[in-house]
């Protein structure tokens, strides 16, 4: 019998290869093993083995060192202090366990400050109630309270201090002798006031450190917010610059492109003039865009040229004249020097107002008035006789908003609205500080 013929490649089940080994066959030597249907293991470094919190990183090492140092101080100091306190209970195994248990709880004081305060308070209170000798047994407890205050758990720290001091008062002056392992001592106001003042001094120092850290953190957060605000203001300033440049230039290019297309076949000479206008306008726009984007190169990058100002109003009127808009400039009073920022703001307001006339009005003429009669302010007016263009004239709709933001940055005002005879007026009043060179 002839062996069954294998189906052609087009009829084989999808996902199968014609060279796939059949079941029970061994893969060829050197071939890569075929992965099974299970999930593919995620690539990346293997997970780190679990470690207790007290041995994680540099802080864990510092916590262990602190706990070991405090344990040595408490054990050695209490042992030597007990030799000179005949009225107290000598240290035994349970006493040494309490002396070591308090420092052991300091291992978690960074991550669990409330647990450390509660544990050291109970250990210190138990040590005092047992009548063991006085000494540096308070070290671990006070350190835990200071850490808790620094981490913001002030109530837990003060509650722990009040609890331990209350146990001290009860054991020393309130409980009868039959309930204690050591005889009651005589009450001394000076000794108790000194002890209480010492405890309050330690807690006050911890509170001062906490307050200083919070002030530093608040100052750092304020500086970050201030830097973020400055960055946002710079981005907004660049966005306004780019909007004014591109909106004005692209509006002129759009109109000249339409004129060129309409006259290309019938009057090619006029179409050539429209194309020349497009070329010059786009070149000027590219130059100004490069100048604005140069600020993104980082500190120290100087602009390629001076920022535009009112001395370039002739360029705006020439560009408007190329698209059929006659713009006349009138000045009232004597022109005075402005700061670079105020000069740029006035120029951009006139530019955006003329762009809006080209885009939204059917008027073929406009009037720009610079009123210098007020010694403290410059009044800029741009008017056109109208009427407005019906329908959508294009644009982002943020031109007036950008002008208001520019004027508001100097404490000025912008008003825009229709005139009674059907025209439109934009009026800006800008305070005029002294020029930078004065």
C-alpha positions as CSV (number, residue, x, y, z in Angstrom):
1,X,0.0,0.0,0.0
2,X,1.2,3.5,-0.7
3,X,1.8,5.8,2.3
4,X,-0.8,8.5,2.7
5,X,0.1,11.7,0.9
6,X,0.6,14.8,3.1
7,X,-1.7,17.7,2.3
8,X,-0.3,20.6,0.4
9,X,1.0,23.6,2.4
10,X,-2.1,25.6,1.7
11,X,-4.3,22.9,3.3
12,X,-2.2,22.3,6.4
13,X,-3.6,23.5,9.7
14,X,-2.5,27.1,10.6
15,X,0.4,27.4,13.0
16,X,2.0,24.1,11.8
17,X,5.2,23.8,9.9
18,X,5.8,21.1,7.3
19,X,9.1,20.3,9.1
20,X,7.6,19.9,12.5
21,X,8.7,16.5,14.1
22,X,5.9,14.0,14.7
23,X,5.1,12.8,18.1
24,X,7.6,10.5,19.6
25,X,10.5,11.7,17.4
26,X,13.6,13.3,18.9
27,X,14.6,16.8,17.7
28,X,17.7,17.1,15.6
29,X,21.0,17.6,17.3
30,X,21.7,21.3,17.8
31,X,18.1,22.3,17.2
32,X,16.4,24.6,19.6
33,X,13.8,23.0,21.8
34,X,10.2,23.8,20.9
35,X,8.5,25.7,23.7
36,X,5.2,24.3,25.0
37,X,1.9,26.0,25.2
38,X,2.6,27.5,28.6
39,X,3.3,31.2,29.3
40,X,6.7,32.5,28.3
41,X,8.8,33.5,31.3
42,X,9.2,37.2,31.6
43,X,12.6,38.6,30.7
44,X,14.6,40.7,33.1
45,X,16.6,40.3,36.3
46,X,15.5,37.6,38.7
47,X,13.6,38.8,41.8
48,X,15.7,39.6,44.8
49,X,15.4,37.2,47.8
50,X,13.3,38.4,50.7
51,X,15.2,40.0,53.5
52,X,13.9,41.3,56.8
53,X,13.3,45.1,57.0
54,X,16.2,45.6,59.4
55,X,18.8,44.4,56.9
56,X,17.5,46.2,53.8
57,X,19.8,48.8,52.4
58,X,22.0,51.4,54.2
59,X,19.2,52.5,56.6
60,X,18.8,48.9,57.8
61,X,22.5,48.8,58.5
62,X,22.4,52.1,60.5
63,X,19.4,50.8,62.5
64,X,21.3,47.7,63.4
65,X,24.3,49.7,64.4
66,X,22.2,52.1,66.5
67,X,20.5,49.2,68.3
68,X,23.8,47.5,69.0
69,X,25.4,50.7,70.4
70,X,22.4,51.5,72.6
71,X,22.3,47.9,73.9
72,X,26.0,48.1,74.9
73,X,25.4,51.5,76.6
74,X,22.3,50.2,78.5
75,X,23.8,46.9,79.7
76,X,27.3,48.3,80.7
77,X,25.9,51.5,82.1
78,X,23.2,49.9,84.2
79,X,25.6,47.2,85.4
80,X,28.0,49.8,86.8
81,X,25.2,52.0,88.1
82,X,23.7,49.1,90.0
83,X,26.9,48.7,92.1
84,X,26.2,52.1,93.7
85,X,22.5,51.6,94.3
86,X,22.2,49.3,97.3
87,X,18.5,50.0,97.7
88,X,17.5,48.6,94.3
89,X,17.0,45.1,93.1
90,X,20.3,43.7,91.6
91,X,20.2,42.9,87.9
92,X,19.3,39.3,87.0
93,X,18.5,37.4,83.8
94,X,15.1,39.1,83.4
95,X,16.6,42.5,83.9
96,X,19.3,41.9,81.2
97,X,16.5,40.7,78.9
98,X,14.7,44.0,79.4
99,X,17.9,46.0,78.8
100,X,18.4,44.2,75.5
101,X,14.8,44.1,74.4
102,X,14.5,47.9,74.3
103,X,17.4,48.5,71.9
104,X,16.2,45.5,69.8
105,X,13.0,47.4,69.2
106,X,15.0,50.3,67.7
107,X,15.6,48.2,64.6
108,X,12.0,49.0,63.4
109,X,11.9,52.6,64.7
110,X,12.4,54.0,61.1
111,X,9.6,52.0,59.5
112,X,7.3,51.4,62.5
113,X,7.9,54.3,64.9
114,X,4.6,53.8,66.8
115,X,5.5,50.1,67.4
116,X,8.9,51.1,68.6
117,X,7.5,53.7,71.0
118,X,4.9,51.4,72.4
119,X,7.4,48.5,72.8
120,X,10.1,50.6,74.5
121,X,7.6,52.3,76.7
122,X,6.3,48.9,78.0
123,X,9.9,47.6,78.5
124,X,11.0,50.8,80.3
125,X,7.9,50.8,82.5
126,X,8.4,47.1,83.3
127,X,12.0,47.7,84.2
128,X,11.0,50.5,86.6
129,X,8.2,48.5,88.1
130,X,10.6,45.6,88.8
131,X,12.8,47.8,90.9
132,X,16.0,47.4,88.9
133,X,18.8,50.0,89.3
134,X,18.5,53.3,87.6
135,X,20.8,54.0,84.7
136,X,20.8,54.5,80.9
137,X,17.7,52.3,80.5
138,X,15.8,55.3,79.3
139,X,18.1,55.7,76.2
140,X,16.2,53.3,73.8
141,X,12.9,54.7,75.0
142,X,13.9,58.4,74.4
143,X,15.4,57.5,71.0
144,X,12.2,55.8,69.9
145,X,10.1,58.8,71.1
146,X,12.4,61.2,69.1
147,X,12.1,59.1,66.0
148,X,8.3,59.0,66.3
149,X,8.2,62.8,66.7
150,X,10.4,63.2,63.6
151,X,8.1,60.9,61.6
152,X,5.1,62.9,62.6
153,X,3.7,60.5,65.3
154,X,3.7,63.1,68.0
155,X,0.7,61.8,70.0
156,X,2.2,58.3,70.3
157,X,5.5,59.8,71.5
158,X,3.9,62.1,74.1
159,X,1.5,59.3,75.2
160,X,4.5,57.0,75.7
161,X,6.4,59.6,77.8
162,X,3.3,60.3,79.9
163,X,2.7,56.6,80.5
164,X,6.3,55.8,81.6
165,X,6.4,58.8,83.9
166,X,3.1,57.8,85.4
167,X,4.4,54.3,86.1
168,X,7.4,55.9,87.8
169,X,5.3,58.1,90.0
170,X,3.0,55.2,91.0
171,X,5.9,52.8,91.8
172,X,7.9,55.4,93.6
173,X,5.3,57.3,95.6
174,X,1.8,55.7,95.5
175,X,2.0,51.9,95.8
176,X,2.5,50.6,99.3
177,X,5.7,48.9,100.3
178,X,4.1,45.4,100.3
179,X,3.4,45.6,96.6
180,X,7.0,46.5,95.6
181,X,10.3,44.8,95.5
182,X,12.1,47.8,96.9
183,X,11.2,50.1,99.8
184,X,9.5,53.4,99.0
185,X,11.7,56.5,98.9
186,X,10.9,59.9,100.3
187,X,9.3,62.3,98.0
188,X,11.6,65.1,96.7
189,X,10.2,68.0,94.7
190,X,13.6,69.0,93.5
191,X,14.4,65.6,92.2
192,X,11.0,65.1,90.5
193,X,11.0,68.6,88.9
194,X,14.6,67.9,87.6
195,X,13.5,64.6,86.1
196,X,10.4,66.1,84.5
197,X,12.4,69.1,83.2
198,X,15.0,66.7,81.7
199,X,12.3,64.7,79.9
200,X,10.5,67.7,78.6
201,X,13.8,69.2,77.4
202,X,14.5,66.0,75.3
203,X,11.0,66.0,73.9
204,X,11.3,69.8,73.1
205,X,14.6,69.2,71.2
206,X,12.9,66.5,69.2
207,X,10.0,68.8,68.4
208,X,12.4,71.6,67.3
209,X,14.1,69.1,65.0
210,X,10.8,68.0,63.6
211,X,9.7,71.6,63.0
212,X,12.9,72.4,61.3
213,X,12.7,69.4,59.0
214,X,9.1,70.3,58.1
215,X,10.1,73.8,57.3
216,X,12.9,72.6,55.1
217,X,10.6,70.2,53.3
218,X,8.0,72.9,52.9
219,X,10.6,75.3,51.5
220,X,11.9,72.7,49.1
221,X,8.3,71.9,47.9
222,X,7.7,75.7,47.5
223,X,10.8,76.0,45.4
224,X,9.8,73.1,43.2
225,X,6.3,74.6,42.7
226,X,7.9,77.9,41.9
227,X,10.2,76.3,39.3
228,X,7.3,74.4,37.9
229,X,5.3,77.6,37.6
230,X,8.1,79.4,35.9
231,X,8.5,76.5,33.5
232,X,4.7,76.6,32.8
233,X,4.9,80.3,32.2
234,X,7.7,79.9,29.8
235,X,5.8,77.2,27.9
236,X,2.8,79.4,27.8
237,X,4.9,82.3,26.5
238,X,6.4,80.2,23.8
239,X,2.9,78.9,22.8
240,X,1.6,82.5,22.5
241,X,4.6,83.4,20.4
242,X,4.2,80.5,18.1
243,X,0.5,81.1,17.8
244,X,0.9,84.7,16.8
245,X,3.7,84.0,14.3
246,X,2.1,81.0,12.7
247,X,-1.5,82.3,12.7
248,X,-0.4,85.6,11.0
249,X,1.9,84.0,8.5
250,X,-0.3,81.0,7.6
251,X,-3.3,83.3,7.1
252,X,-1.4,85.4,4.6
253,X,0.0,82.3,2.9
254,X,-3.5,80.8,2.7
255,X,-5.0,83.9,1.1
256,X,-2.1,84.2,-1.4
257,X,-2.2,80.5,-2.3
258,X,-5.9,80.9,-3.1
259,X,-5.2,84.0,-5.2
260,X,-2.4,82.2,-7.0
261,X,-4.6,79.2,-7.8
262,X,-7.3,81.4,-9.1
263,X,-5.0,83.5,-11.4
264,X,-2.6,80.7,-12.4
265,X,-4.2,80.1,-15.9
266,X,-5.7,83.5,-16.7
267,X,-3.1,86.0,-15.2
268,X,0.1,84.1,-14.5
269,X,2.1,87.3,-13.7
270,X,-0.2,88.1,-10.8
271,X,0.0,84.4,-9.7
272,X,3.8,84.8,-9.8
273,X,3.5,87.8,-7.4
274,X,1.3,85.8,-5.1
275,X,3.9,83.0,-5.0
276,X,6.6,85.5,-4.3
277,X,4.6,86.8,-1.4
278,X,4.2,83.2,-0.1
279,X,7.9,82.7,-0.3
280,X,8.9,85.9,1.6
281,X,6.2,85.4,4.2
282,X,7.2,81.8,4.9
283,X,10.8,82.8,5.1
284,X,10.1,85.5,7.7
285,X,7.9,83.0,9.7
286,X,10.6,80.4,9.7
287,X,13.1,82.9,11.0
288,X,10.8,84.0,13.8
289,X,10.0,80.3,14.7
290,X,13.7,79.5,14.9
291,X,14.2,82.5,17.2
292,X,11.5,81.3,19.5
293,X,12.6,77.7,19.5
294,X,16.2,78.7,20.2
295,X,15.2,79.1,23.9
296,X,14.8,75.3,24.1
297,X,18.4,74.8,23.5
298,X,19.1,75.4,27.1
299,X,20.6,78.2,29.2
300,X,23.3,80.3,27.4
301,X,21.7,80.0,23.9
302,X,21.4,83.5,22.6
303,X,18.6,84.3,20.1
304,X,19.5,84.7,16.5
305,X,18.2,88.2,16.2
306,X,16.4,90.9,18.1
307,X,12.8,90.4,19.1
308,X,10.3,92.3,16.9
309,X,8.8,95.6,18.1
310,X,6.8,98.6,17.1
311,X,9.6,99.7,14.8
312,X,8.6,96.8,12.5
313,X,5.0,97.9,12.0
314,X,5.9,98.7,8.4
315,X,6.5,95.0,7.7
316,X,3.0,94.2,9.1
317,X,1.4,96.8,6.9
318,X,3.3,95.6,3.8
319,X,2.3,92.0,4.5
320,X,-1.3,93.0,4.9
321,X,-1.2,95.1,1.7
322,X,0.0,92.0,-0.2
323,X,-3.3,90.2,0.7
324,X,-5.4,93.2,-0.2
325,X,-5.8,94.8,3.3
326,X,-4.7,98.4,3.5
327,X,-3.6,99.2,7.0
328,X,-2.8,102.8,8.1
329,X,-0.8,103.6,11.2
330,X,-1.5,106.7,13.2
331,X,0.4,107.9,16.2
332,X,-0.9,110.3,18.8
333,X,1.7,112.0,20.9
334,X,5.5,111.5,21.0
335,X,6.8,107.9,20.9
336,X,8.9,107.0,23.8
337,X,11.2,104.0,24.3
338,X,9.7,100.8,25.8
339,X,11.2,97.8,27.4
340,X,11.8,94.9,25.1
341,X,9.0,92.8,26.6
342,X,6.5,95.7,26.3
343,X,7.6,96.5,22.8
344,X,7.1,92.8,21.8
345,X,3.7,92.7,23.4
346,X,2.4,95.7,21.6
347,X,3.8,94.4,18.3
348,X,2.1,91.0,18.8
349,X,-1.2,92.6,19.7
350,X,-1.2,94.6,16.5
351,X,-0.2,91.5,14.5
352,X,-2.9,89.3,15.9
353,X,-5.5,92.1,15.4
354,X,-4.6,92.5,11.8
355,X,-4.6,88.7,11.3
356,X,-8.2,88.6,12.7
357,X,-9.2,91.3,10.3
358,X,-7.8,89.3,7.3
359,X,-9.4,86.1,8.6
360,X,-12.8,87.2,10.0
361,X,-13.7,90.5,8.3
362,X,-14.7,91.4,4.7
363,X,-13.1,94.8,5.1
364,X,-10.2,95.7,2.9
365,X,-8.9,98.4,5.1
366,X,-7.9,98.8,8.8
367,X,-6.6,101.6,11.1
368,X,-3.9,101.1,13.7
369,X,-3.7,103.9,16.3
370,X,-0.8,104.2,18.8
371,X,-1.9,106.7,21.5
372,X,1.1,108.0,23.5
373,X,-0.7,110.9,25.2
374,X,-0.9,109.1,28.5
375,X,2.6,109.3,30.1
376,X,2.0,106.1,32.1
377,X,0.4,103.9,29.4
378,X,0.3,103.1,25.7
379,X,-3.1,102.6,24.1
380,X,-3.2,100.5,21.0
381,X,-6.4,100.5,18.8
382,X,-7.0,98.4,15.7
383,X,-10.3,99.0,13.9
384,X,-11.9,97.8,10.7
385,X,-15.2,98.9,9.1
386,X,-16.5,95.4,8.7
387,X,-18.7,93.5,8.0
388,X,-17.7,90.2,9.5
389,X,-17.3,87.1,7.4
390,X,-20.1,84.6,7.7
391,X,-19.3,81.0,8.5
392,X,-16.1,79.4,9.8
393,X,-13.1,81.4,8.9
394,X,-10.6,78.9,10.4
395,X,-8.2,79.4,13.2
396,X,-7.9,78.1,16.7
397,X,-10.1,80.7,18.4
398,X,-7.4,81.6,20.9
399,X,-6.2,84.8,19.4
400,X,-8.1,87.1,21.8
401,X,-7.3,84.9,24.7
402,X,-3.6,85.2,23.9
403,X,-3.8,89.0,23.6
404,X,-5.5,89.2,27.0
405,X,-2.8,87.0,28.5
406,X,0.0,89.1,27.0
407,X,-1.6,92.3,28.3
408,X,-2.4,90.8,31.7
409,X,1.3,89.9,32.1
410,X,2.0,93.7,32.3
411,X,-1.1,94.6,34.3
412,X,-2.8,95.9,31.2
413,X,-6.2,95.3,29.7
414,X,-7.7,94.2,26.4
415,X,-11.2,95.0,25.2
416,X,-12.6,93.8,21.9
417,X,-16.1,94.1,20.4
418,X,-18.3,95.2,17.5
419,X,-18.8,98.8,16.7
420,X,-22.2,100.4,16.2
421,X,-21.6,100.8,12.5
422,X,-20.8,97.2,12.0
423,X,-17.0,97.3,12.3
424,X,-14.8,95.8,15.0
425,X,-12.3,97.3,17.4
426,X,-9.5,95.8,19.5
427,X,-8.3,98.2,22.2
428,X,-5.3,97.4,24.5
429,X,-4.0,99.6,27.3
430,X,-0.4,98.7,28.4
431,X,1.5,100.3,31.2
432,X,4.8,101.6,29.9
433,X,7.7,101.1,32.4
434,X,11.0,102.6,31.6
435,X,13.1,101.0,28.9
436,X,15.8,98.6,30.1
437,X,18.6,101.0,29.0
438,X,17.2,104.0,31.1
